[in-house]
Amino acid sequence: MARPPLLIPRPEGLYCPGGDFFIDPPPPVPRALVTHGHSDHARPGHAAVMATRETLDIMAIRYGDDFTNARQPYTDPTRIGEVTVSFHPAGHVLGSAQIAVQGSGQKIVVSGDYARVPTPTCAPFEPVPCDIFVTEATFALPVFRHPPPQVEIARLLASVEAFPERAHLIGAYALGKAQRVIAAIRASGWDAPIHIHGALQRLCDYHVAQGIDLGDLRPATEGKKSDFAGAIIIAPPSAFAATWAQRFPDPVLAFASGWMQVRARARQRGVELPLIISDHIDWPHLTATITELNPSEVWITHGREDALMRWCEVTQRAAKPLHLVGYEDEAE
């Protein structure tokens, strides 16, 4: 007799019948387990949420303290109904976790979004042996090979040195990417103030409160136009289109994203200095991770499923696409 599935894809997301919960469901559900705080994975309105302490704090910052009726910080492996769940670092953003579900002699790991490039802004990815590995496929094409962040930051600092009369305005998402970029700039020896958009302030403050040193951060609204010559300013990408960006002297527009490897995307955004800095896994690290874990089956979600399906076929690995919806709001 076949054992019942541990997880099944449903319109609301990945559902665990044995524990009666969903993982990263887009619509409100009675019980949600959440991998990390990006809005395409962490939505308000669930009756109960289990996540890491940091993810719960980040959800409260973004949605207000009443984002759920009940929140349960993950601490240790927990029995929920007929299954045991555990959370393991994903290396994506602060508090991000892979969720392992185990029961009936089977173990599935839902990776959420993950990265294998170390950063001081979150715990590194932890390989978790499993029978089924559920992987993202955001950059699952062989063309996506992200350079080391230090290489891209060196390009940024060279541009700052070459154009001291101009401000450098970097687009970076408020949660995770902005802090990753700031930390990489600091690691390259830049100790001057970094100016940030107000939308980044609370999340940067939270990272600092968790012991992550981001150096001297100052509001990007203080000072006259000429004060920002030679300065580095970090803002959400949406700020590029606002009059807010016009307060800086002849800004060099940059954007930190894995998508900046696609030149057409950089041109569409009017980006002068594309910085290929990602908090998602690229193709070499993705295939190396699957090889390292060597699961019996790979489930592929939210991204470029076809190429990874083909790679699994060629390497004789069982795989299937999940075709889940709702995971593109903060893909990069």
C-alpha positions in Angstrom: 0.0 0.0 0.0 1.4 3.4 -1.0 2.2 5.8 1.8 0.2 9.1 1.7 2.2 12.1 0.4 3.9 14.3 2.9 3.3 17.4 0.8 1.0 18.1 -2.1 0.7 21.2 -4.3 -2.7 22.9 -3.9 -4.0 26.3 -5.2 -3.1 27.8 -1.8 0.5 26.4 -1.9 2.3 23.4 -0.7 0.1 21.5 1.8 1.0 18.9 4.4 -2.0 16.7 5.1 -0.4 15.0 8.1 0.2 18.3 9.8 -2.6 20.3 8.3 -0.5 23.3 7.4 0.8 25.1 4.3 4.3 26.3 3.5 4.6 29.9 2.2 0.9 30.1 1.1 0.0 33.3 -0.9 -3.7 33.4 0.4 -4.6 33.5 4.1 -4.8 30.0 5.6 -5.5 28.6 9.1 -1.8 27.6 9.7 1.2 28.7 7.7 4.9 27.8 8.0 7.0 30.6 6.4 10.5 30.3 5.0 11.4 34.0 5.0 10.1 37.5 5.2 9.9 38.5 1.5 6.3 39.3 0.5 6.1 36.7 -2.2 6.5 34.1 0.6 5.3 35.8 3.8 1.8 37.2 3.6 -0.3 38.7 6.3 -3.7 37.4 7.3 -2.9 33.8 8.3 -4.6 32.6 11.5 -1.3 31.2 12.8 2.3 31.4 11.6 5.4 29.5 12.5 8.7 30.9 11.4 12.1 31.8 12.7 12.1 34.6 15.3 13.8 37.0 12.8 11.2 36.3 10.1 8.3 36.9 12.6 10.0 40.2 13.6 10.4 41.2 9.9 6.8 40.4 9.2 5.7 42.5 12.1 7.9 45.4 10.8 6.4 45.1 7.3 2.8 44.3 8.1 2.2 45.5 11.7 2.1 43.5 15.0 -1.4 42.1 14.1 -0.2 40.4 10.9 -1.5 37.1 12.4 -3.7 35.9 15.3 -0.9 33.6 16.6 2.8 33.4 16.0 5.1 30.7 17.0 8.9 31.2 16.8 10.7 28.1 15.7 13.3 26.8 18.2 13.7 23.0 17.9 12.2 20.2 15.8 8.5 20.3 16.4 5.8 17.6 16.1 2.8 18.9 14.2 0.1 16.2 13.9 1.7 13.2 12.2 4.9 14.9 11.1 8.0 16.5 12.5 9.2 19.9 11.1 12.6 21.5 11.5 14.0 24.8 10.2 17.5 25.1 8.7 19.4 28.2 7.4 18.9 29.1 3.8 21.5 31.8 3.3 19.0 34.1 1.5 18.1 36.9 3.9 18.1 37.4 7.7 16.0 34.7 9.3 15.5 32.7 6.0 15.1 29.0 6.5 14.6 25.8 4.7 11.7 23.8 6.2 12.2 20.0 6.5 9.1 17.9 6.9 9.5 14.3 8.1 7.1 11.4 8.6 6.2 7.9 7.5 9.9 7.2 6.7 10.2 10.1 4.3 11.9 13.6 4.5 11.1 16.5 2.3 13.1 19.8 2.4 11.5 22.9 1.1 14.3 25.3 0.5 12.3 28.5 -0.1 14.8 31.0 -1.7 18.4 30.2 -1.0 22.0 31.1 -1.8 25.4 29.5 -1.4 27.5 32.8 -1.4 28.4 33.7 2.2 27.3 37.1 3.6 27.6 38.5 7.2 23.9 39.5 6.9 22.4 36.0 7.5 23.4 32.5 8.4 24.9 30.4 5.6 22.9 27.7 3.8 22.9 24.3 5.6 22.8 21.2 3.4 20.1 18.9 4.7 20.0 15.3 3.5 16.5 14.5 2.3 14.5 12.2 0.0 12.8 15.0 -1.9 14.4 18.5 -2.3 12.1 21.4 -3.3 14.2 24.0 -5.0 13.6 27.4 -6.5 14.6 28.0 -10.1 14.9 31.8 -10.3 18.2 31.7 -12.2 18.0 28.1 -13.4 19.6 28.6 -16.8 23.3 27.8 -17.6 23.9 31.5 -18.6 23.4 32.7 -15.0 26.8 32.5 -13.3 27.1 35.3 -10.8 30.5 36.8 -10.2 31.9 37.1 -6.7 30.3 40.1 -5.0 33.7 41.6 -4.3 34.2 41.9 -8.1 31.0 43.9 -8.5 31.7 46.1 -5.5 35.2 46.8 -6.9 33.5 48.0 -10.1 31.2 50.3 -8.1 34.1 51.8 -6.1 36.1 52.3 -9.3 33.2 54.3 -10.7 32.9 56.4 -7.5 36.6 57.2 -7.8 36.3 58.0 -11.5 33.3 60.3 -11.1 33.7 62.1 -7.8 31.4 64.9 -8.8 28.4 62.4 -9.2 26.3 60.5 -6.7 26.0 56.8 -7.1 22.4 55.6 -6.6 22.0 51.9 -6.1 18.7 50.2 -6.4 18.4 47.3 -3.9 15.3 45.7 -2.3 14.7 46.8 1.2 14.9 43.3 2.9 18.1 41.4 2.4 19.6 42.8 -0.8 20.2 46.3 0.6 21.9 45.0 3.7 23.9 42.4 1.6 25.2 45.3 -0.6 26.0 47.5 2.3 28.0 44.7 4.0 29.9 44.0 0.8 30.8 47.6 0.4 32.1 47.7 4.0 34.0 44.5 3.5 35.8 46.2 0.5 37.1 48.9 2.9 34.6 51.8 2.3 34.1 53.4 5.7 32.5 56.6 4.6 28.8 57.2 5.3 26.3 55.3 3.2 23.1 57.2 2.6 19.8 55.2 2.6 16.2 55.8 1.5 13.7 56.0 4.3 12.1 52.8 3.1 15.2 50.9 4.2 15.6 52.5 7.6 13.6 50.2 9.8 14.9 47.0 8.3 18.5 48.3 8.4 17.9 49.2 12.1 16.7 45.7 12.8 19.7 44.1 11.2 22.0 46.3 13.4 19.9 45.4 16.5 20.7 41.7 15.6 24.4 42.4 15.8 25.1 43.0 12.0 27.5 45.9 11.6 26.4 48.1 8.6 28.7 51.0 9.5 27.7 54.7 9.3 24.2 54.9 7.7 22.6 58.2 7.2 19.3 59.4 5.8 19.5 60.3 2.1 17.2 63.3 2.7 19.6 65.3 4.8 21.9 67.8 3.1 21.9 69.9 -0.1 22.5 68.5 -3.6 26.2 69.2 -3.7 26.7 67.4 -0.4 26.1 64.1 -2.2 28.9 64.4 -4.7 30.9 61.2 -4.5 28.4 59.6 -2.2 26.8 56.2 -2.3 23.0 56.1 -1.9 20.9 53.0 -1.6 17.2 53.0 -2.3 14.4 50.7 -3.4 14.4 50.3 -7.3 11.0 52.1 -7.4 12.8 55.3 -6.3 14.5 55.6 -9.7 11.3 56.8 -11.3 10.4 59.3 -8.5 11.4 62.9 -8.2 13.3 61.8 -5.1 16.2 60.7 -7.3 16.5 64.2 -8.8 17.9 65.6 -5.6 21.3 64.1 -6.2 24.0 65.5 -8.5 24.0 63.8 -11.9 23.5 60.3 -10.3 25.0 57.2 -11.7 22.1 54.8 -11.7 23.1 51.3 -10.5 21.0 48.2 -9.7 22.1 45.2 -7.6 20.4 42.1 -9.0 21.2 38.7 -10.6 19.0 40.0 -13.5 21.7 42.6 -14.3 23.5 39.8 -16.2 20.7 40.3 -18.8 21.7 43.5 -20.6 18.3 44.1 -21.9 16.9 44.3 -18.4 19.6 46.9 -17.5 18.7 49.0 -20.5 15.0 48.8 -19.8 15.6 50.2 -16.3 18.0 52.9 -17.5 20.8 51.4 -15.5 24.2 52.8 -16.2 26.1 50.6 -13.8 24.6 47.1 -13.5 25.8 45.2 -10.5 25.4 41.4 -10.6 24.8 40.8 -6.9 22.2 38.2 -6.0 20.8 36.6 -2.9 19.5 33.7 -5.0 21.4 30.6 -6.2 22.9 30.7 -9.7 23.2 27.7 -12.1 26.5 26.3 -11.0 25.6 26.4 -7.3 22.1 25.1 -8.0 23.3 22.0 -9.8 26.2 21.5 -7.3 23.7 21.6 -4.4 21.4 19.0 -6.0 24.5 16.8 -6.7 25.7 17.3 -3.1 22.3 16.4 -1.6 21.6 13.7 -4.1 17.8 13.4 -3.2 15.7 10.6 -4.7 13.5 13.3 -6.4 13.7 17.1 -7.1 10.7 19.3 -7.1 11.1 22.6 -9.0 9.2 25.8 -8.3 8.9 29.5 -9.1 11.4 30.0 -11.8 12.9 28.5 -15.0 11.7 24.9 -14.6 12.5 23.6 -18.1 16.3 23.8 -18.1 16.6 22.3 -14.7 14.1 19.5 -15.6 16.3 18.8 -18.6 19.5 18.8 -16.5 17.8 16.3 -14.1 16.8 14.1 -17.0 20.4 14.1 -18.4 21.9 13.3 -15.0 19.2 10.6 -14.4 17.5 12.3 -11.5 13.7 12.1 -10.9 12.2 15.6 -11.0 8.9 17.4 -11.5 7.7 21.0 -11.8 5.2 22.2 -9.2 3.8 25.1 -11.2 3.0 27.0 -8.0 1.8 30.6 -8.4 2.5 33.7 -6.4 6.3 33.7 -6.1 7.6 36.6 -8.2 7.0 39.8 -6.2 10.5 39.9 -4.9 12.3 37.4 -7.1 15.2 39.8 -7.3 
